């Protein structure tokens, strides 16, 4: 398999899944690491959401 097709398979899931099982088995590991997240890993991702705190907000006058 050419280097271009290897890189394309790493980047393009549709292309990767269009390959035969034998061709996918020959692909080297993606150097960036795993490209899929487990449910546990995904649960840890905040995605830019600011956590809401239910703690009272104190000012100098109150608390």
Secondary structure, DSSP 8 states (H G I E B T S, - for coil): --HHHHHHHHH-HHHHHHS-HHHHHHS---TT---S--HHHHHT--TT------S----SS--
